[in-house]
Amino acid sequence: MRTPAASVPNLHIDLGISDPSKLLATKYPAKSHARRTAQALDLKQGLIYLRGEVARNNEDSDMPAVFRQKRYFYYLTGYDLPDGHVTYDIETDTLTLWILRPDPKEKLWSGPSPTPKTLLQTLDIDMANYTESLATTIAAYTVAHPNSQIHILHNQLPPMTPDLQEFCTNIYLKPAMDVSRVIKDFYEIELIKQANRISTHAHLKIMALIDGMTSEREVEAEFISETIKRGGKLAYDTIACSGKNCSILHYVRNDQPLHHKQLLLLDAGAEYGLYASDVTRTFPISGVFSPEARQIYTLVYKMQSTVFSILKPGIRWRDCHSAAADVAIEGLRELGILVGDGADIIRSQVLGKVFFPHGLGHHVGLETHDVLYSDLISAFDNDTDNLIGGRRKRNGGVVTMEEFEAFTTHEIYNHLKPGMTLTVEPGIYFNKPLYEDFIDTFPYYKHLVDEKALAKYWDVGGVRIEDVVVITDDGFENLTPAPKEIVDIERVCSAGKGL
């Protein structure tokens, strides 16, 4: 019998779990989320309307499709069942959930359905009603408030009847909800913490069992099993790559043998209460890092540690990325992989196009890549006439360059604020096809790479270390307790060896 990861000698990891059922016994803070959204809208009057996900079958089938609640709808309700609607009257501060009247036959097939009375006891809402009166209620609102608008997310989802479309606007609600969602409250942070604890248990289990595993499939299966056993769901498709596959950022085939491979890169996160984690650990399949893998792992660890040393409110995220990139360039120069002047290396973009070809991180919350993450990691795309995310002024015009520059200096979008939860995930990769394409495209930069030195690292594949953090008033808190020190990783990986 293998040694359980939690009892590896001399390894102390605080999974510190308060009982999550105590948190879930309290009401999800839907009402405060509605108020924060109204505050971001900066309106005294108006109606917010959102529709939840509907129950549907798979195409050409009588089998139900996997249900996944719409995240914006959940943010204002805490309701995780199909066919719901929500309205929030900004002026009267009234949050109302609307549900289908249950079919009595469903008690046999699916069990009892919630009622308006039971929903008022379990959700932080003011009212709950059946949907047959929704359209007339909204119509009555438009008569009573002829100068108010109905704020919706998408034009294709008006409230119940097409004749209400003329009262709807989809310009303001999404940006307002994004500004609200990007700052997490205590309840949300606790759910993200629990998702990270579940992920950590699963990562530890796989580290401890890796010596006896034979394929990437087994790794994926073990992560899924541990996640479900502990009350979670998968936040995203598991990335369980080994050897040279570690250089493929979103590798999800997970079908190759582990034999004769140096490293396993496991990017796998649980979701709990609809809130995601996003965790990556890279560890040796044999139980011990090879000299080359140890060098690269140490470099990536230093990249992340450097970011942690400057992580606090007010700092610009791209400056964090630049700090990690500076460490990467210097480290690859010390290993002899990159050669020449540092300024020439930066100018060539060989780091960002080959060895560290992704952003440092992104927001995490109801989505793994949560709202406003594109604003966090990059202000502009290559077309300077358009803003990433389609940002537009309230009058519908395109934002000017001057307005854009002022907009992007706002701390909400690319500066860190307390309550933001985000990943810090530096990596170094050795993807031969990617490198060869770079050299073919930019042959005049070939002199910046010592290919003889580089050849020693192709079998390493890649290393990524990813934690979820929350920005606090004076720094940050790391929400991911999974081990990442080399000594701890090797201890866990070797704990059950031969048993």
C-alpha positions in Angstrom: 0.0 0.0 0.0 1.4 3.4 -1.0 2.1 6.2 1.5 -0.7 8.7 1.4 0.6 12.1 0.3 -0.8 13.9 3.3 1.4 11.7 5.6 4.7 12.1 3.8 7.3 12.4 6.6 8.7 15.9 7.3 6.3 17.5 4.8 3.9 19.9 6.4 1.3 21.5 4.2 -1.5 23.5 5.7 -4.6 22.4 3.9 -6.4 24.2 6.7 -9.8 23.5 6.1 -12.4 24.9 8.0 -15.5 22.9 7.2 -16.7 24.2 3.8 -20.2 23.1 4.6 -20.3 25.9 7.2 -19.7 28.5 4.5 -22.2 27.0 2.1 -24.8 26.9 4.9 -24.7 30.7 4.7 -26.3 32.5 1.7 -24.3 33.3 -1.4 -24.0 37.1 -1.4 -26.2 37.7 -4.4 -27.8 40.9 -3.1 -24.5 42.6 -2.4 -23.3 41.6 -5.9 -26.4 43.3 -7.3 -25.8 46.4 -5.4 -22.2 46.5 -6.5 -23.2 46.1 -10.1 -25.7 49.0 -9.7 -23.0 51.1 -8.1 -20.7 50.4 -11.1 -23.5 51.3 -13.5 -23.7 54.6 -11.6 -27.5 54.8 -12.1 -30.3 55.6 -9.7 -33.0 54.0 -11.8 -33.3 51.1 -14.2 -33.9 47.3 -14.3 -31.2 44.7 -14.6 -32.4 41.5 -16.4 -30.4 38.2 -16.9 -31.5 34.8 -18.0 -29.9 31.7 -16.7 -28.9 28.6 -18.7 -31.8 26.5 -20.0 -32.3 22.8 -19.8 -31.6 21.2 -23.1 -30.9 17.9 -24.7 -27.9 17.0 -26.8 -28.5 17.6 -30.5 -30.6 14.8 -32.1 -30.8 13.1 -28.8 -33.2 12.6 -25.8 -30.2 12.7 -23.4 -29.7 15.9 -21.5 -26.7 18.0 -22.2 -24.3 18.7 -19.3 -25.7 21.7 -17.5 -23.4 24.7 -16.8 -25.0 27.7 -15.2 -24.3 31.1 -16.9 -21.8 32.8 -14.6 -23.2 36.3 -14.8 -26.6 35.0 -13.9 -25.2 33.0 -11.0 -23.3 36.1 -9.7 -26.6 37.9 -9.1 -28.5 34.9 -7.8 -26.5 31.9 -6.4 -29.1 29.8 -8.3 -27.5 26.7 -9.9 -30.5 25.2 -11.7 -31.8 25.6 -15.2 -34.5 27.9 -16.7 -34.1 30.7 -14.2 -34.4 34.5 -14.7 -33.4 37.4 -12.4 -34.4 41.0 -12.2 -33.0 43.8 -10.1 -34.8 47.1 -9.7 -32.1 49.6 -9.0 -34.4 52.2 -7.5 -36.2 50.0 -5.0 -33.2 47.7 -4.4 -35.3 44.6 -5.1 -33.7 41.4 -6.4 -36.2 38.9 -7.7 -35.5 35.3 -9.0 -38.0 33.8 -11.4 -38.3 30.1 -11.9 -40.4 27.7 -14.0 -43.4 26.2 -12.2 -42.3 22.6 -11.7 -44.0 19.7 -13.6 -45.4 17.3 -11.0 -44.0 14.4 -13.0 -40.5 15.7 -12.4 -40.7 14.6 -8.8 -40.4 11.0 -10.1 -37.6 11.7 -12.5 -35.5 14.3 -10.7 -36.9 14.7 -7.2 -38.6 17.7 -5.6 -38.0 21.1 -7.2 -37.5 24.3 -5.3 -40.4 26.6 -4.7 -40.4 30.4 -4.3 -40.8 29.8 -0.5 -37.8 27.5 -0.2 -35.7 29.8 -2.4 -36.3 32.7 -0.1 -34.9 30.6 2.8 -31.8 29.5 0.9 -30.8 32.4 -1.4 -29.9 36.1 -0.6 -32.8 37.5 -2.7 -35.8 39.7 -1.9 -38.5 37.8 -3.9 -39.0 34.6 -5.9 -41.8 34.1 -8.4 -42.8 31.8 -11.2 -41.9 32.9 -14.7 -45.5 33.0 -16.1 -45.8 36.5 -14.6 -42.3 37.7 -15.7 -43.2 39.3 -19.0 -46.2 41.2 -17.7 -44.2 42.4 -14.7 -41.4 43.8 -16.9 -44.0 45.3 -19.2 -45.6 47.1 -16.3 -42.2 48.3 -15.2 -41.7 50.0 -18.6 -45.1 51.7 -18.4 -44.3 53.0 -14.9 -40.8 54.0 -15.8 -40.9 55.3 -19.4 -37.5 56.9 -19.1 -35.7 53.9 -17.6 -33.8 51.2 -19.5 -33.7 47.4 -19.1 -30.0 46.5 -18.8 -29.2 43.1 -20.5 -26.0 41.4 -21.5 -26.8 40.3 -25.0 -29.3 41.6 -27.5 -30.3 38.0 -28.4 -31.5 37.5 -24.9 -34.3 40.1 -24.2 -36.6 39.6 -21.3 -39.2 37.0 -22.4 -40.9 38.8 -25.3 -39.5 40.6 -28.4 -41.8 43.6 -27.9 -39.7 44.5 -24.9 -36.5 44.8 -27.0 -37.0 48.5 -27.6 -36.5 49.2 -23.9 -33.3 47.2 -23.6 -29.7 48.2 -23.8 -26.7 45.9 -23.8 -24.0 48.6 -23.7 -23.5 49.1 -19.9 -24.3 46.0 -18.0 -21.4 43.7 -18.9 -18.7 46.3 -18.2 -20.4 47.1 -14.9 -20.6 43.5 -13.9 -17.0 42.9 -14.9 -15.8 45.7 -12.7 -17.9 44.2 -9.8 -16.8 40.6 -10.4 -13.1 41.3 -10.7 -13.0 42.2 -7.0 -13.9 39.2 -4.9 -15.6 39.3 -1.5 -14.9 37.1 1.5 -17.4 34.4 0.5 -15.9 34.2 -3.0 -12.4 34.0 -1.8 -13.3 31.2 0.6 -14.8 29.2 -2.3 -11.6 29.7 -4.4 -9.5 28.6 -1.4 -11.5 25.4 -1.1 -11.1 24.8 -4.8 -7.4 25.1 -4.4 -7.3 22.8 -1.4 -9.1 20.1 -3.4 -6.7 20.6 -6.3 -3.7 20.4 -3.9 -5.0 17.0 -2.5 -5.2 15.7 -6.1 -1.8 17.0 -7.1 -0.2 15.5 -4.0 -1.9 12.1 -4.6 -0.5 12.0 -8.2 3.0 13.0 -7.1 3.0 10.2 -4.5 1.7 7.7 -7.1 3.7 8.8 -10.1 6.3 6.1 -9.8 3.7 3.4 -10.4 1.8 5.2 -13.2 2.3 4.2 -16.8 0.5 6.9 -18.9 -0.9 10.4 -19.0 -4.3 8.9 -19.0 -3.8 7.5 -15.5 -2.8 10.9 -14.3 -5.9 12.6 -15.7 -8.1 9.8 -14.2 -6.6 10.2 -10.8 -7.1 13.9 -10.8 -10.7 13.6 -11.8 -11.3 10.9 -9.1 -9.7 12.9 -6.3 -11.6 16.1 -7.3 -15.0 14.4 -7.4 -14.4 12.5 -4.1 -13.7 15.8 -2.3 -16.8 17.5 -3.6 -15.4 19.4 -6.5 -15.8 19.4 -10.3 -13.2 20.0 -13.0 -12.6 23.7 -13.6 -11.2 23.0 -17.1 -9.9 20.1 -19.1 -6.9 18.6 -17.4 -3.5 19.1 -19.0 -1.4 16.1 -18.1 1.7 16.2 -20.3 5.0 14.3 -20.1 8.4 14.7 -21.7 8.4 16.8 -24.8 4.7 17.2 -24.5 5.4 19.6 -21.6 6.3 22.2 -24.2 2.7 22.3 -25.6 0.8 24.8 -23.5 -2.7 23.5 -23.8 -2.0 19.8 -24.4 -5.1 17.8 -23.6 -4.6 14.5 -25.5 -3.3 12.9 -22.3 -2.7 9.6 -24.1 1.1 9.1 -24.1 3.2 6.7 -22.0 5.3 8.0 -19.2 8.2 5.6 -19.7 11.6 7.2 -20.4 10.2 10.7 -19.8 11.8 13.2 -17.5 9.0 15.4 -16.3 5.2 15.5 -15.8 3.6 18.9 -16.2 0.1 18.7 -14.6 -2.1 21.8 -15.1 -5.3 20.8 -13.4 -7.7 22.7 -11.2 -10.9 21.9 -9.3 -14.0 24.0 -9.1 -16.0 24.4 -5.9 -19.3 26.2 -5.6 -18.8 27.3 -9.2 -15.5 29.0 -8.4 -12.4 27.8 -10.0 -8.8 27.1 -9.1 -6.0 26.9 -11.6 -2.9 25.0 -10.5 0.2 23.7 -12.3 3.0 21.6 -10.8 5.9 20.1 -12.7 7.6 17.1 -11.2 10.0 14.3 -12.0 8.4 11.0 -13.1 11.4 9.1 -11.7 11.2 10.9 -8.4 14.3 12.9 -8.9 15.0 15.9 -11.2 17.6 15.4 -13.8 20.4 18.0 -13.8 18.9 19.9 -16.8 15.3 19.7 -15.4 16.5 20.9 -12.0 18.2 23.9 -13.7 15.0 24.9 -15.5 12.8 24.3 -12.6 15.0 26.4 -10.4 14.9 29.2 -13.0 11.1 29.1 -13.2 10.8 29.1 -9.4 13.0 32.2 -9.3 10.8 33.9 -11.8 7.8 33.3 -9.7 9.6 34.3 -6.5 10.7 37.5 -8.1 7.1 38.4 -8.9 6.0 37.5 -5.4 8.6 40.0 -4.0 6.9 42.9 -5.8 3.2 41.7 -5.7 1.0 44.3 -4.0 -1.8 46.8 -4.7 -1.1 49.5 -7.2 1.6 47.6 -9.2 1.0 47.2 -12.9 0.6 43.6 -14.0 2.8 44.1 -17.1 5.6 45.2 -14.8 5.3 41.9 -13.0 5.5 40.1 -16.3 8.6 42.1 -17.3 10.3 41.3 -14.0 9.7 37.5 -14.6 11.0 37.9 -18.2 14.2 39.7 -17.0 14.9 36.7 -14.7 14.2 34.3 -17.5 16.6 36.0 -19.9 19.4 36.2 -17.3 18.9 32.6 -16.3 18.9 31.3 -19.9 22.1 33.4 -20.5 23.7 31.8 -17.5 22.8 28.3 -18.8 24.4 29.3 -22.2 21.2 28.9 -24.1 20.9 32.6 -24.9 24.0 34.5 -25.8 24.9 38.1 -26.6 23.7 41.4 -25.4 20.6 41.4 -23.2 19.1 44.3 -25.1 19.5 42.4 -28.4 17.8 39.4 -26.9 14.8 41.6 -25.7 14.6 43.2 -29.1 14.5 39.9 -30.9 11.5 38.7 -28.8 13.0 35.2 -28.8 12.0 34.8 -25.1 8.3 35.8 -25.7 8.0 33.9 -29.0 9.8 30.7 -28.0 10.9 30.1 -24.4 8.2 32.0 -22.4 5.4 32.4 -24.9 2.4 33.3 -22.7 1.3 35.8 -20.2 2.3 35.7 -16.6 -1.3 35.1 -15.4 -4.9 36.0 -15.4 -7.9 36.6 -13.1 -9.6 33.6 -11.6 -13.2 33.4 -10.3 -16.4 32.1 -11.7 -14.4 31.4 -14.8 -10.9 30.0 -14.9 -9.9 32.9 -17.1 -12.1 35.4 -15.3 -13.5 38.7 -16.4 -11.2 41.6 -17.4 -8.2 39.3 -17.7 -7.5 40.6 -21.2 -7.4 44.1 -19.8 -5.0 42.9 -17.1 -2.5 41.2 -19.4 -2.6 43.4 -22.5 -4.1 46.7 -23.2 -4.0 46.7 -27.0 -4.2 44.2 -29.8 -2.3 44.7 -33.0 -5.0 46.8 -34.6 -4.7 50.1 -32.7 -8.1 51.2 -34.0 -9.9 48.6 -31.8 -9.7 47.8 -28.2 -9.4 44.3 -26.8 -12.7 43.3 -25.5 -14.5 45.7 -27.7 -14.6 48.6 -25.2 -16.7 51.4 -26.5 -17.9 54.8 -25.1 -21.5 55.0 -23.8 -22.5 57.0 -26.9 -21.4 54.0 -29.1 -18.4 55.7 -30.6 -14.9 54.2 -30.7 -12.6 55.3 -27.9 -9.9 57.7 -29.2 -6.2 57.0 -28.6 -6.1 59.8 -25.9 -9.1 58.4 -24.2 -7.7 54.9 -24.4 -4.4 55.9 -22.8 -6.3 57.5 -19.9 -8.6 54.4 -19.7 -5.7 51.9 -19.5 -4.0 53.8 -16.7 -7.0 53.2 -14.5 -6.0 50.8 -11.7 -9.1 48.6 -12.2 -7.9 47.4 -15.5 -4.1 46.9 -15.4 -3.1 47.7 -11.8 -3.6 45.3 -9.0 -6.3 46.0 -6.3 -7.2 44.3 -3.1 -9.6 41.5 -3.7 -8.3 40.6 -7.1 -7.6 36.8 -7.4 -5.2 35.8 -10.1 -2.7 33.3 -11.2 1.1 33.7 -11.2 2.3 31.1 -13.7 5.7 31.7 -15.2 7.2 28.9 -17.5 10.1 28.0 -19.6 9.5 25.7 -22.6 11.6 23.9 -25.2 9.3 23.4 -28.2 11.5 22.4 -31.1 9.0 23.1 -33.9 8.2 26.5 -32.4 11.9 27.3 -32.2 12.6 26.2 -35.8 9.7 28.3 -37.0 11.2 31.3 -35.2 14.6 30.8 -36.7 13.1 30.3 -40.2 11.2 33.5 -39.8 13.9 35.5 -38.2 17.2 33.9 -39.3 19.2 37.1 -38.4 18.5 36.3 -34.7 20.0 32.8 -34.8 23.2 34.0 -33.4 21.4 34.8 -30.1 20.9 31.1 -29.4 23.6 28.5 -28.7 22.0 25.5 -30.3 24.5 23.1 -28.8 23.6 24.2 -25.3 19.9 24.2 -26.2 20.1 20.6 -27.4 20.5 19.3 -23.8 17.1 20.7 -22.9 14.7 19.3 -25.6 13.9 16.3 -23.5 13.0 18.5 -20.5 10.1 19.7 -22.5 9.0 22.5 -20.2 8.4 23.7 -16.7 5.5 25.7 -15.4 4.6 26.6 -11.8 1.2 28.1 -11.2 -0.4 29.4 -8.0 -3.6 31.4 -7.4 -3.2 34.4 -5.2 -5.4 37.1 -3.8 -4.2 40.7 -3.5 -4.6 42.0 0.0 -4.3 45.5 1.4 -0.6 45.3 1.9 0.6 42.5 -0.4 -0.9 39.1 -1.3 -2.0 35.7 0.0 -1.1 32.5 -1.8 -4.2 30.4 -2.0 -2.5 27.3 -3.4 -0.8 25.1 -0.8 0.5 22.5 -3.2 4.3 21.9 -2.6 6.7 23.4 -5.1 10.1 23.4 -3.4 12.3 20.8 -5.1 13.1 19.0 -1.9 9.4 18.7 -1.1 8.4 17.6 -4.6 11.1 14.9 -4.6 10.1 13.7 -1.2 6.5 13.3 -2.2 7.3 11.7 -5.5 9.6 9.2 -3.8 7.3 8.5 -0.8 5.6 5.5 -2.3 8.4 4.3 -4.5 8.5 0.5 -4.7 5.5 0.0 -2.5 
